[in-house]
Amino acid sequence: MDMYNLVSFAGIFVLMALAWALSTNRRRLNVRCIAFGVGIQLALGLIIFCAPGSREVFRRLNDVVAELFQAASRGTWFLFGRLSLAPGQTGPDGETSLGFFLTFNALPVIIFFSALMALLYYWRVMPLIIRGFAWVFTRLMRVSGAESLCAASNIFVGIESATTVRPYLRQMTRSELCTILTAGMATIASSVLFVYASFLNQIFPTIAGHLISASILSAPAAIVMSKLLLPEEGEPLTMGRTVAAQHEREPGAIAAIVSGAMAGVKLVVGIVALLMAFLGLLALVNLILGGLGSAVGVRLFGLDPQLSLEKLLGYAMWPLAVVIGVPPADATVAGKLLGERLIVTELPAYQHLAAAIREAGFIHLRSPVVIAYALCGFAHVASLAIFVGGIAALVPERRKDLAALGPRALLAATLACLMTGAVAGTFYHKAETVLQAAATAAP
């Protein structure tokens, strides 16, 4: 274990201390929840990075994901032809790629994996796995069964996880609602996870396994950060007991596939709309900031004439990047990526992470690994609106509570994702992860 591993380990507790300092009630502390939440993460981190054969498991998992991508590409090839070929791929008749197009190369994969997940739900595979995670969280962390079930569901699905606890939403405490919002934003849906893997799998051979691990790690982290920022002061209806998921089973496998595919289409449309809106608005804000920087800031304050919102957020996130174990030499790039995720979603952030690795933008090999874990979550402004609005649609009478809790839940989710990055940094060692494009980087 080198110095930066120790920094990452200490960072876990620094992040929790920050959450506690911003708590609504610092005197009320669920010690068991915090202790077991951290313990679960550290145990999982030890298995992920240090267990014998873990690297080979991740490689095999990545091979499985690659095969699934190959299967998914059959549909996109039929629809889009040569446009669907990613750089380096060739078509059935030797056609070469025209370059990377997010709309044709990555987003259609979401539809395929949404259909696959719906089929696994129909076959009762996913409910069984989710119940296992929920049981662990409820029994060990002493939290309510409803919020445990929702947090466990969020490891695999997105906003639809709230429907699994719909009968309990009306009577949930504010702390429970905050945990549900936090868990939704701190984790990612499996269908989107594979898109991130497609950005990085050529240069980060085991990325698929690590992203799955990151989503699992973020579930207990979300509960810990939520309970630190908004401790439980009421008496949850399902405290300490497991609850059954409220999932409407499709009448058949074909119906499940159709339903999943249609849900995937809605998700793709939503992602496209958000990216168009937020990237456009970001460009407008940067245009204004650039004008202020060159016209006024340079003369009066010595500001960067190329000032942008990403740079400002990068400066703000720099200390947090250092806290989770990113070496200071790489913290500026890491902070910019974390800031970009907060305002523009994680899709562009992962694309830019891949570009930074290819261009040797990181000096230390550990930096992109830690950041890949820390970026793995829906902790951004757009997601806040989606989760608050989506859950409010299920329980309109709790709309005011959800709106008030939203910003605090976003903060908790951001800290939870950073905590996941810190856990990865704690156990990272060079031998376990090979970045193909960073062979010349320093250890």
N, C-alpha and C positions, 0 to 999 in steps of 0.2 A: 504493500500500500504506500503510494507516494504522497507528497504534500497536498496535491490537489484532491486526492481521494478524501483526505482528512478535512479539507475545506468543504467539500460536498457534504460530508457527514455532519459537520458543524452547521452547514447551511440549512439542513432539515429543521434544526431547533431554532435557528435564527428566524426562519419563515414562520414557524409556529409562534415564536415570541412576538413577531410583528402582528400576527392575527390576534393574539391575546391582547396586545396593547390597544387594538382597535375594537375590542369586544364591547358588546352592549352591557355586559355584566361580568367584570373581571373576577368577581368573587365566586361566581358559580362555574365550577370547572368539572367536567365529566372526565376524571382522571383515567378511568378504565377505558373509555372510548379512545382517548388520546394514546394511552400506552399500547393497547392492542392494535389500534390503527397503524401506529408506527411500526410495531412489531411485525404485523402482517406484511407491510411493505418491505421491511428489511429482510424478512425471510424469503419473500418472493425474489427480491433483488439478488440475494445470495444464490438462489437456485438458478436464476436466469444467467448470471455472469460467471458463477464459480462451480456449479455442479459438473461432475465429469460427463463429458459428451454433450453439454448444452450447446456448444457451437455447432456440432453436427446435427442436433435436433433442429436448430434454427435454419441451417442450410437445407435440410429436407423439407421443412415447412415452407421455405422460400421456393423450393422446387414445385411443391404442391400448388402454391399461389401462381407460379409461372404457368403451370398447366391449366389452371382455372382461367387465367388471362387468355391463354391460347384458345380455350373453348369459347370465352366471351367474344373474342375477336371474329369468330365466324359470322355472327350477326352483324357486326359493324362493317365487316368487309362486304357482305351482301348489300348493305345499304349505301355505304360511302366509297367502296372500292379503294383506290390508291390513297385517298385522303386518310383512310383509317390506319395506314402503316406508320408505326413509330420509327424514328431514326434508327437505322441499322437493320430494319426488317425488310423482307422481300415478299412479294405476293406470289400466288400459285404459279404464275407464268413468268416469274423473274422480275416483276415490277419493283422499282425502288421507292423508298419513302420520299415524299415531297417536303418533309420537315415535321416538326411537332405542332399539332393543333389540339388544344385542350378540348374543344367541342367534339372532335372526331376520335381522338386517341384515348382520352381518359374518362370523360363524363358518361359515355354510353355504358361503361363498365358498371356504373352504379345501378343501372336498370337490371343487368344480369345478376348482380349480387343481391339486390333487393328481392328478386324472384327466388334465388337460392335460399335466402334466409327465411322467406315465407314458407318454402317447402320444408325446411328444417323445423319450423314452428309446427307445421301440420303434422309432421312425423313425431312430434313431441320431444325432439332432441334438445332444442334450445330451452324450452320450459324446465326440463330436468337440470340442465347446467345452471340456469339462473336461480332455481330453487336452492341449489347447492351453495352458491355464493351468498345468497340472501340468508341462509341458515347460519353460515359462518359469521357474517356481519352482525346478525341479531344476537347470537349467543355470546360472542366474544366481546363485542364493542358496547353491549348494553344500550342499544337504540331501538326504536320501534320497528316492528316487522314491516310496516308499510313503507317506511323510508328505506329500509334495507333492501326490500324487494325492488323498489324503483331504482336505487343505485346499482344493484346487480344487473337489472335489465339494461341500464344505460351503457354497460360494457359492450353490448352488442347492437343496440338500436338507439334511435334518437328520440325526438319529441314524443313518439308513440309509446314510449315506456310509461308515460304518465297514465295511460289508459289501464295499465295493469293494476293500479291502485285507485281507480276512479271512485269506487264506493266510499273510500276513506278521506278523499280530498276535502270534502265539506267540513269535516270535524277536525282536521289536522291543526296542530299548533303552528304558530309562526315559525318556530325553529324547524319543524318538520318540512314546511313549505320551502324554507330557505335551503334545506338539505336537498330536496328534490330538484330545485332550480340549479343548485351548485353541481350536483351529480350530472345533470344533463349537459351543462356547459364544460365540465372538467373532463368528460370522456368523449368518445367519438363513435359514430355508427360504423358497423363492420363494412357496410357497402362503400362508405367514403374512405375508410382506412386503406382499402386496396388501391384507391386512386393515388394516395400518397406514396404507397409502395411502388407504383408504376413510375413515379418521378425519380426514385432513388435506387431502384433495384440493380441498375447497371453499375453503379459505383459503390453501393453499400450492399454487399451480397446477402446479408441476413436481415435486411430491413423489415421484411414482412413480420417475422417472428418478434422483432423488437417493438414494432408498433402495436402488435397484439398485446405484448407484455405491458407496454406503456398504458394502454387503455384499462387493463386489469389493475395496475398499480394505482391509477388515478381514482378508482372508485373508493377505496378506503381513505385516500388522501382527501377526497371531496367531503367525506363525512367528518373527518378530523377538522378541516379548516372551517366548515360550516358551523360545527359545534363550538369552535373557539370564537368565531365572530358573532354568533348568535346562539348562546347556550340555551338549553331547554329549561324553561321556567314553568311549564304547564305539566299536564299529565296526559301523554299520548294514549289514544284509545288502544293501540296495539303494542304498547311498550313490552319488550321482552318476549313476545310470542310471534311465531311465524304466521304469515297469511298466504292465502292462495292467490295466484295471479288471475285477474279478470281478463282472460284472453278469449275472444270469439273465434272459435275454430272454423275454418272454411269447410264446406261440405265435401270437398274432394281435393286430390292433389293438383289437378288441373286448375281448379278454382283458386287454390292457394298461389300457384304460379302467376295466374292472371292478375290477382289482387296485388301480389308483390311487385310485378312489373309495372302496374299502373301507379303504385306508390313510388317506385323508382323514377318514373317519368315526372311526377310532381316534384320530387326532390331535385332532379336535374334542372327543371324549369326554375325552381326557387334559387338554386345556386347560380344559374346564369343571370337571373334578374339581380341578385345581390351583388355579384361581381361587377356587372355593368354599372349599377348605381353607385356602389362604394368606390370603385376605381375612378369613375368619372368625377365624383365629388372630391376624392383625394387629389386628383389632378388640379381641380379648381382651387382647393385650399393651398396646394403647393405653388400654384401660380401667384396667389396673393402673397404668400410668405416669401417667395423668391423676389417679388417686387419690393416688398418691405425691406428684405435683407440687403438688396443691392442699392436701393434708393436712400434708406435711412439708417439701417442697422450697421452697415460698414462704417459710415462716417461717425456715428455717435457712439456705437457700442462695440465696434470691431467684430460684428457678426459675420458668419459665413454668407457670402453673396448667393450661394446655391442652397439657401435654407429651405428645408422641407419638413413636413409633419413627421415623416419617418425618421429623420435625423434627430428631431426634438425628442421623440419617443425613445429613440435609441440611446440618447444621453440619459433619459429618465430610467431606462431599463438596465443601463450599464452596471449599476451597483448590484442589482438582483442577479444579473448574469454571473458576476464575480462570486456572489454568495453561493450559487448552486454549483460552483466548481469549474466555471469556464475561466481559463487563464486570462489575465488582464489584456494581453496582446490580442486576444480574439473577442474580447467582451464588447467592443464597439459593433462588430458585425453581428454578434449574437443578440445584443440589445436591439439592434435595428430589426432583426427578424421577429423578436418577441413583440416589439411595438407594432410591426406590420400585422401580425396575427390579431392583435387587439382591435385594430380598426378596419382591416380589409379582409379578414378571415384567414384561416390557416392554409388554404390552397396556394395563393401566391407566395406565402412564407415558405412552404415546402419546395416550391419551384425555385425560389431564390436560394434556399439552402443547397439544393442540388447544384445550382450554378456556382455557388461559392466553393463547393467541394471540387468541382471540375476545374475551376480557375485557381486552385490553391489559395483560396481566400482565408483559410485557417492555417495558423502556424502549428498548432498542436492537434494531434489526431483525436484526442478526447473531446474537443469542442463540438464538432458536428454530431457526435453520439449523444452528448448531454442535451444539445439543443433539439435533436430529433425527438427525444423523449419529452422535453418541456413544451414543444409545439403541439403535441398530440392531444388536442382537446378543442371543443367548440367555444373556448373562452374569448369571445369577441362581442362587439356591440350588436352586430346583426343577430347573433344567436340569442342575445338577451331579449330582443324584441320577439323572436320566434318562440322561445320557451315561455315567456310571460304571457304572450298572446294565446299560444296554444293551450296552456293549462287554464287560463282564464276562460277560454271557450268551454271547457269541461265543467268549471264551477264559477259561473259569472258572479255569484255573491261574494267570492273571495278576490275579485279583481283588484280592489284597492290594496289589500294586503300584498298581493303578488307584485303589483307595481312598486310599492314601497320597498319590498325586499329585493327587487331585481338588482340594483346597483351593488348591494352588499353581497349577493350571490355571485355576481360577476367577479368581484374582488376575491371572494373565497375560491372560485373556480380557477382564477389566474394563479393564486398562491398554491392551489393543489397541483396544477400542472408544473409549476416551478419545483414543487416538492418531489414530484415524480422524476424530474430532471436531476435533482440532487441525489435521489436514491440511485439512479443510473450512474451518476458520477462517483458515488461512494464505492461501487464495486467494479467500475470500469478498469480494465487493464488491457494494454495494447495487443496482447496475444489473442484476445477473444474476439476482436472486431477488426476486419481488414477493409479499409476504404481504398478501392482500386485507384482512384484518381488522386490520392493524397500520399502516394508512396514516398515523395520527396519531403513530406512535412516532418517537422521535428517530433520526437516522442513526447 
